Amino acid sequence: MEETKNLTKTSAVKLLAEKLNISQVQAKVVFETTVGLMKETLQAGGDVRIPGIGRIYTANLAARSYTVPGTGKIVNKPARTKFKLASKSL
């Protein structure tokens, strides 16, 4: 395995194909299915737990207002949902 600092979709598919001794087309299906399942779970409000990495979960952030320091303009930020990673091992 070559040294990489970032794991992109392309490099992940390539590594899966090498490690599992399958074609890159098959590895792409495995990767996209796994990511799809994770996305569906998060959208439904569930957690994704990956041993050795941590727990990925969603958090609801309330709407808020803040002032831009340079201009003094008040900006309203709507409520939103974002995902977070909780990890003790990284």
LOTOR-739550 format. One record per residue (C-alpha): residue number from 1; residue in three letters; chain; x, y, z. Coordinates in steps of 0.02 Angstrom, whole numbers, plus 50000, padded with zeros to 5 digits. Last residue first. Example, Ala and Ser with C-alpha at 12.3 -4.5 7.8 and 13.67 -1.06 7.14 Angstrom:
<atoms>
ATOM num residu chaine     X     Y     Z
ATOM   2    Ser      A 50684 49947 50357
ATOM   1    Ala      A 50615 49775 50390
</atoms>
This chain:
<atoms>
ATOM num residu chaine     X     Y     Z
ATOM  90    Leu      A 49597 50452 50874
ATOM  89    Ser      A 49538 50325 51003
ATOM  88    Lys      A 49415 50424 51107
ATOM  87    Ser      A 49306 50472 50961
ATOM  86    Ala      A 49146 50571 50937
ATOM  85    Leu      A 49117 50625 50758
ATOM  84    Lys      A 48983 50753 50717
ATOM  83    Phe      A 48851 50777 50584
ATOM  82    Lys      A 48755 50935 50553
ATOM  81    Thr      A 48572 50984 50562
ATOM  80    Arg      A 48516 51162 50538
ATOM  79    Ala      A 48420 51305 50616
ATOM  78    Pro      A 48436 51467 50518
ATOM  77    Lys      A 48577 51594 50542
ATOM  76    Asn      A 48519 51773 50558
ATOM  75    Val      A 48654 51903 50525
ATOM  74    Ile      A 48669 52070 50616
ATOM  73    Lys      A 48788 52191 50530
ATOM  72    Gly      A 48919 52271 50643
ATOM  71    Thr      A 49033 52286 50492
ATOM  70    Gly      A 49199 52213 50548
ATOM  69    Pro      A 49133 52108 50694
ATOM  68    Val      A 48987 52024 50602
ATOM  67    Thr      A 48851 52014 50733
ATOM  66    Tyr      A 48761 51852 50771
ATOM  65    Ser      A 48586 51784 50766
ATOM  64    Arg      A 48534 51605 50803
ATOM  63    Ala      A 48431 51460 50740
ATOM  62    Ala      A 48456 51301 50842
ATOM  61    Leu      A 48580 51166 50796
ATOM  60    Asn      A 48518 50987 50781
ATOM  59    Ala      A 48657 50860 50800
ATOM  58    Thr      A 48687 50706 50693
ATOM  57    Tyr      A 48796 50558 50738
ATOM  56    Ile      A 48960 50474 50692
ATOM  55    Arg      A 49032 50365 50829
ATOM  54    Gly      A 49215 50319 50839
ATOM  53    Ile      A 49363 50258 50737
ATOM  52    Gly      A 49425 50095 50814
ATOM  51    Pro      A 49253 50016 50804
ATOM  50    Ile      A 49139 50111 50684
ATOM  49    Arg      A 48973 50163 50760
ATOM  48    Val      A 48848 50251 50648
ATOM  47    Asp      A 48712 50338 50748
ATOM  46    Gly      A 48529 50357 50703
ATOM  45    Gly      A 48426 50510 50659
ATOM  44    Ala      A 48346 50438 50501
ATOM  43    Gln      A 48464 50545 50396
ATOM  42    Leu      A 48612 50469 50490
ATOM  41    Thr      A 48555 50290 50454
ATOM  40    Glu      A 48521 50328 50270
ATOM  39    Lys      A 48694 50407 50252
ATOM  38    Met      A 48781 50258 50333
ATOM  37    Leu      A 48688 50138 50220
ATOM  36    Gly      A 48735 50241 50067
ATOM  35    Val      A 48918 50246 50119
ATOM  34    Thr      A 48920 50057 50134
ATOM  33    Thr      A 48830 50033 49968
ATOM  32    Glu      A 48948 50156 49880
ATOM  31    Phe      A 49102 50065 49947
ATOM  30    Val      A 49042 49890 49905
ATOM  29    Val      A 48986 49944 49730
ATOM  28    Lys      A 49153 50031 49702
ATOM  27    Ala      A 49245 49874 49758
ATOM  26    Gln      A 49148 49772 49629
ATOM  25    Val      A 49198 49893 49491
ATOM  24    Gln      A 49376 49897 49557
ATOM  23    Ser      A 49385 49709 49536
ATOM  22    Ile      A 49405 49595 49685
ATOM  21    Asn      A 49557 49535 49785
ATOM  20    Leu      A 49484 49598 49948
ATOM  19    Lys      A 49637 49703 49995
ATOM  18    Glu      A 49676 49761 49817
ATOM  17    Ala      A 49496 49803 49771
ATOM  16    Leu      A 49468 49889 49937
ATOM  15    Leu      A 49627 49991 49912
ATOM  14    Lys      A 49572 50049 49739
ATOM  13    Val      A 49398 50093 49801
ATOM  12    Ala      A 49472 50191 49947
ATOM  11    Ser      A 49593 50282 49830
ATOM  10    Thr      A 49451 50335 49716
ATOM   9    Lys      A 49336 50387 49859
ATOM   8    Thr      A 49476 50488 49937
ATOM   7    Leu      A 49582 50438 50085
ATOM   6    Asn      A 49702 50578 50126
ATOM   5    Lys      A 49881 50568 50189
ATOM   4    Thr      A 49932 50428 50074
ATOM   3    Glu      A 50079 50309 50083
ATOM   2    Glu      A 50068 50170 49953
ATOM   1    Met      A 50000 50000 50000
</atoms>
